[in-house]
Amino acid sequence: MKEKVFSINISAKKGLPKTQIPTANLIENFGIEGDVHAGDKTRQVSLLSWESISQQQDCPKVKKQEIKFKPGDFAENITTQGINLAKLKIGDRLIIKDTIILEVSQIGKECHNYCETYKKIGTCIMPKEGIFAKVIKGGQISVGNPITTSA
């Protein structure tokens, strides 16, 4: 399976699922242009794998409620495919299109007041499986762009 950007997702307000967009501008030391979480901090961009999201479909509570998760539902900015985000450590780098560089700055997060996903199904994977990164070198990304890791 090819390692790639599966989806790009942004939102204008905190606490809401993100909307999928085909392209985005990653701004150095800021984040994704137009996303509420962008700014000069360590959690500029959030990433979660499509494999982690799709595994949630097997949860009995999800099946019972007939919930179909899509990229952005866990408030991640970049949904990846084919890359094992769980093996990354703080300081590791993700390279998109051979030119854009993200540096892992945080693994997981504390769930604040339980997000909408947690309220629906009683769990959220972002605190355990999501990662956050700083934009070291920016540029325009698109769905389908190759993404690789560099320790």
Salt bridges, closest charged atoms under 4 A:
ASP35 OD1 - LYS18 NZ 2.78
ASP35 OD2 - HIS37 ND1 3.75
ASP73 OD1 - LYS70 NZ 3.01
GLU103 OE1 - ARG93 NH2 3.07
GLU116 OE2 - LYS119 NZ 3.52
